Amino acid sequence: MYRQLPDTIKAEITMSLNRQIISENDWRNLAKEFGYASAIEALKAKQNPAEELLNDWQTRKEATITNLHEALTKMHRDDLASVIERSPHWTSRADSSVEAKSTLTVTQQERATVTQPASALFEHYGVRVPQPTSFPPTRVFPEPSRPTYAVCPLVIGYATSDGPGHQRATGSSTLFRGPLNVVVDTGSPWDRDQILESLARFGVSCDSVHYVVATHSHSDHVGNLNLFQNAVIILSYDVAARNSYRTYRFNDGVPYTIDNWIQVIFTPGHSHQDLSVVVKDTEYGTVVAAGDLFECEDDLALPRLWHDFAEDKTLQELHRGKVLTMADAIIPGHGRMFFVPKHFRR
């Protein structure tokens, strides 16, 4: 069911759908797919219409992950369909059909060893199972271990051209929630309300954020540093808490260690003081929040997307290569998180 999707994936879907597209291939088209066409005008007045839509839809019996995936695919929103496919709860309709059929197939060996709970399940589906004279001991399986850090998108960055020398853009902002709350980049000043709303959705207040790392000092990445009064703020060569500043020489090549899972590394090129945040043991493996070291996933194939904004192309290319070999997934400065293609990894 839709409600089983992790909150981080729900947030990524709703934030992307809330970004209105001229063709209306956003939450409005999804509303039509789900039979909410008459509610579109009312939803327009909501601060988060996509979330309102999906919260109401999830009360319906047809609110399955598969149906959402099919609706997004029908809308040609493969970007969001692939987000769903990252969920541990995702199975295609074909896989679900095979799985359902397999539960109704009982071999002689299974009949001989079936436990009482399984017998009741088979009888529920109309399959009669002879009761064994004795039951094997119950097998206890340990619960799968949870990742140490959850990846929680606060703002999904974007950048679009408005003609020569003009852009519409904002930077990605991400919360890593775990033993510590660590925010990487804070978007532009105009993203304030979205950051506060997203933090609340993930159950985190500004005052409970322990660290804020700014990947670089451009205004679309540092626009809301002032929200985090209790945090240690790392920017350029400064590690600051309140009015206390300490210099950390990232250019010496020694990472700044926040805890056993998170390090801040020096990755100049886009600017001369860029930082990236390496987070191990997330639900996606090792994730690197890289700021504008990567503009978006498309710049892997279209170097001009990052060349145009690089202060030092040679340095940036060097550090891009290093990050590509260490990361399972990358959060770029102006796009959604993407998985690193296998051919980039050693």
C-alpha positions in Angstrom: 0.0 0.0 0.0 1.0 3.6 -0.6 1.3 4.3 3.1 4.1 1.8 3.3 6.4 4.0 1.3 9.2 5.5 3.3 8.6 9.2 4.3 11.8 10.2 2.4 10.4 8.8 -0.9 7.0 10.3 -0.3 8.6 13.7 0.3 10.7 13.4 -2.9 7.6 12.5 -5.0 5.4 15.3 -3.5 8.0 18.0 -3.8 8.6 17.2 -7.4 4.9 17.0 -8.2 4.3 20.4 -6.5 6.7 22.0 -9.0 4.1 23.2 -11.5 4.8 22.4 -15.2 3.1 24.3 -18.0 1.8 21.1 -19.5 0.2 20.4 -16.1 2.1 17.1 -15.9 2.4 17.6 -12.2 0.1 16.9 -9.2 -2.8 18.2 -11.3 -2.5 15.5 -13.9 -2.1 12.9 -11.1 -5.3 14.2 -9.6 -7.1 13.6 -12.9 -5.6 10.0 -13.0 -7.0 9.3 -9.5 -10.4 10.8 -10.1 -9.9 14.1 -8.2 -10.4 16.4 -11.2 -13.2 18.2 -9.3 -10.9 18.9 -6.4 -8.1 20.5 -8.3 -9.3 24.1 -7.6 -9.6 23.4 -3.9 -6.1 21.7 -3.8 -4.6 24.8 -5.5 -5.2 26.7 -2.3 -3.2 24.2 -0.3 0.5 24.8 0.6 1.4 21.2 -0.4 -1.3 20.1 -2.9 0.5 16.8 -3.9 0.7 15.7 -0.3 -2.9 16.6 0.4 -4.0 14.6 -2.7 -2.0 11.5 -1.9 -2.9 11.6 1.8 -6.6 11.5 0.8 -6.0 8.9 -1.9 -4.2 6.5 0.5 -7.5 5.9 2.4 -8.8 4.2 -0.7 -8.5 0.4 -1.2 -6.8 0.9 -4.6 -4.1 3.1 -3.1 -1.3 0.7 -3.8 2.4 1.4 -4.6 1.9 -0.4 -7.9 -1.1 1.8 -8.9 0.8 5.0 -8.1 3.8 3.7 -10.2 1.5 2.9 -13.1 -0.1 6.4 -12.9 3.2 8.1 -13.0 4.4 6.0 -15.8 1.3 6.8 -17.8 2.0 10.4 -17.2 5.6 9.8 -18.6 7.0 10.8 -15.2 9.6 8.1 -15.3 11.8 10.3 -13.0 9.2 9.7 -10.2 8.5 6.1 -11.1 12.2 5.3 -10.6 12.0 6.9 -7.2 9.3 4.4 -6.2 11.4 1.6 -7.5 14.1 2.4 -4.9 11.6 1.5 -2.2 12.1 -1.8 -0.4 8.3 -2.3 -0.7 8.3 -2.0 -4.5 7.3 -5.0 -6.6 6.0 -4.8 -10.1 2.5 -6.1 -10.9 4.1 -9.0 -12.8 6.2 -9.9 -9.7 3.1 -9.5 -7.5 1.1 -11.9 -9.7 3.8 -14.5 -9.6 4.1 -14.2 -5.9 0.4 -14.5 -5.4 0.2 -17.6 -7.5 3.2 -19.2 -5.7 1.3 -18.9 -2.4 -1.4 -21.1 -3.7 1.0 -23.9 -4.9 1.6 -26.4 -2.2 4.1 -29.2 -2.9 4.1 -32.6 -1.1 7.2 -31.6 0.8 5.5 -28.3 2.0 2.4 -30.2 3.0 4.6 -32.4 5.3 6.3 -29.5 7.0 3.6 -26.8 7.0 3.2 -24.9 10.3 -0.1 -24.0 11.8 -0.1 -20.3 10.8 0.7 -21.3 7.2 -2.1 -23.8 7.2 -4.6 -21.2 8.3 -3.3 -18.9 5.5 -3.8 -21.6 2.8 -7.3 -22.5 4.1 -8.1 -18.7 3.9 -7.4 -19.0 0.1 -9.4 -22.2 -0.3 -6.5 -24.6 -0.3 -6.9 -27.5 2.0 -3.8 -28.6 3.8 -3.6 -31.8 5.8 -2.5 -31.2 9.4 0.8 -32.8 10.4 1.0 -34.9 13.5 3.7 -32.6 14.9 5.0 -29.2 14.1 8.6 -28.2 13.5 10.1 -25.7 16.0 9.4 -22.1 15.1 12.2 -20.4 13.2 13.0 -16.9 14.5 14.5 -14.6 12.0 16.3 -11.4 13.2 14.8 -8.1 12.0 16.8 -6.6 9.2 19.0 -3.9 10.5 18.0 -0.3 9.9 20.4 2.1 8.2 22.1 4.5 10.6 21.1 7.6 8.6 17.9 8.4 6.7 18.1 10.7 3.6 15.4 13.4 3.9 15.1 15.9 1.0 14.1 19.3 2.2 14.3 21.1 -1.1 15.1 19.4 -4.5 17.2 21.9 -6.4 16.6 22.8 -10.0 18.0 25.2 -12.6 16.4 26.3 -15.9 17.6 28.9 -18.4 15.6 32.1 -18.8 17.8 33.2 -21.7 21.4 34.4 -22.1 22.8 35.2 -18.7 19.6 34.5 -16.8 18.4 31.5 -14.8 15.7 30.3 -12.5 17.3 28.1 -9.9 17.5 27.1 -6.3 19.9 24.7 -4.6 19.2 21.3 -3.0 18.8 21.1 0.7 19.0 17.8 2.5 18.6 16.5 6.1 20.5 13.4 7.2 18.5 12.1 10.2 20.1 9.6 12.5 22.2 9.8 15.7 22.7 13.4 14.8 20.6 15.7 12.6 22.8 17.1 9.8 21.6 19.5 7.2 23.6 20.0 4.0 22.9 23.4 2.3 19.9 25.6 3.1 18.6 26.7 -0.3 17.8 30.3 -1.2 16.2 32.9 1.1 12.9 32.2 -0.7 13.0 28.5 0.3 12.5 29.3 4.0 8.9 28.1 4.3 9.5 24.9 2.3 12.5 24.0 4.5 10.5 24.6 7.7 7.6 22.5 6.3 9.9 19.7 5.2 11.7 19.6 8.6 8.4 19.4 10.4 7.3 16.5 8.1 10.4 14.6 9.2 9.9 15.4 12.8 12.9 17.6 13.2 13.0 21.2 14.4 15.5 23.8 13.5 16.8 23.9 17.1 17.4 20.1 17.1 19.8 20.3 14.1 23.3 19.6 15.2 25.3 20.5 12.1 24.8 22.5 9.0 27.3 22.1 6.2 27.3 24.6 3.3 28.9 23.1 0.3 29.8 26.6 -1.0 28.9 30.2 -0.4 26.5 30.9 -3.3 23.2 32.5 -2.2 21.1 29.6 -3.4 22.9 27.3 -1.0 23.3 29.4 2.2 20.0 31.4 2.2 18.7 30.0 5.5 21.7 29.5 7.7 20.1 31.8 10.3 17.3 29.2 11.0 19.8 26.9 12.8 20.9 28.8 15.8 22.0 25.8 17.8 23.9 24.1 15.0 27.6 23.9 14.3 28.0 25.6 10.9 30.7 24.5 8.5 31.4 26.8 5.6 34.6 27.2 3.6 37.4 26.9 6.1 35.3 27.9 9.1 33.7 25.7 11.8 31.4 28.0 13.7 29.2 27.7 16.8 27.4 30.9 17.9 30.2 33.6 17.8 33.0 31.1 18.1 35.0 30.4 14.9 37.7 27.8 14.3 39.7 27.4 11.2 39.9 23.9 9.6 42.3 23.6 6.7 40.3 21.3 4.4 42.9 22.0 1.6 45.3 19.9 3.6 43.3 16.9 2.5 42.2 15.7 5.9 38.4 15.2 6.1 36.4 16.7 8.9 34.8 13.9 10.8 31.3 14.6 12.3 30.7 11.0 13.6 31.5 7.4 12.6 29.3 7.7 9.5 29.6 11.3 8.3 32.7 13.2 7.0 33.1 16.5 5.2 35.6 16.5 2.4 37.3 19.2 0.2 36.0 19.1 -3.4 36.9 22.4 -5.1 36.3 23.2 -8.7 32.9 24.8 -9.0 34.3 27.3 -6.5 37.7 27.3 -4.8 36.3 26.3 -1.4 33.7 23.6 -2.2 32.9 20.9 0.4 31.0 17.6 0.0 29.4 15.5 2.7 29.9 11.8 2.7 27.3 9.8 4.6 27.7 6.0 5.0 25.1 3.5 6.0 22.0 5.1 4.6 19.1 3.3 2.9 20.9 3.9 -0.4 24.4 2.9 0.7 27.0 5.7 0.8 25.4 9.0 -0.3 27.5 12.1 -1.1 25.8 15.5 -0.9 28.1 17.2 -3.4 26.6 20.7 -3.9 27.5 22.1 -7.4 30.3 19.6 -7.9 27.5 18.0 -9.8 24.7 20.2 -11.3 22.3 17.3 -11.9 22.4 13.7 -13.1 22.3 14.9 -16.8 25.7 16.5 -16.4 27.3 13.1 -16.4 26.6 12.9 -20.1 26.5 16.7 -20.8 29.7 18.2 -19.4 28.7 21.7 -20.6 26.1 21.8 -17.8 28.9 22.1 -15.2 31.7 23.5 -17.4 29.8 26.8 -17.7 29.8 27.4 -14.0 33.3 26.0 -13.0 35.9 28.3 -11.6 38.5 25.6 -12.2 37.4 22.8 -14.6 40.5 20.7 -14.0 40.0 20.6 -10.3 36.3 20.0 -10.6 36.8 17.1 -12.9 39.4 15.6 -10.6 37.0 15.7 -7.6 34.0 14.6 -9.6 36.0 11.5 -10.4 36.9 10.8 -6.8 33.3 11.2 -5.6 31.9 9.0 -8.4 34.2 6.1 -7.2 33.2 6.4 -3.5 29.4 7.0 -3.8 26.5 4.7 -4.3 24.3 7.8 -4.8 24.9 11.5 -5.2 22.8 14.5 -4.3 23.6 17.2 -6.8 23.2 20.9 -6.3 20.4 21.3 -8.8 18.5 18.1 -9.2 17.2 15.0 -7.5 19.5 12.3 -6.0 20.8 9.8 -8.5 22.5 6.5 -8.3 26.1 6.3 -9.7 26.3 4.2 -12.9 28.3 1.1 -12.3 30.9 1.9 -15.0 32.0 4.9 -12.9 32.7 2.8 -9.8 35.9 0.8 -9.3 
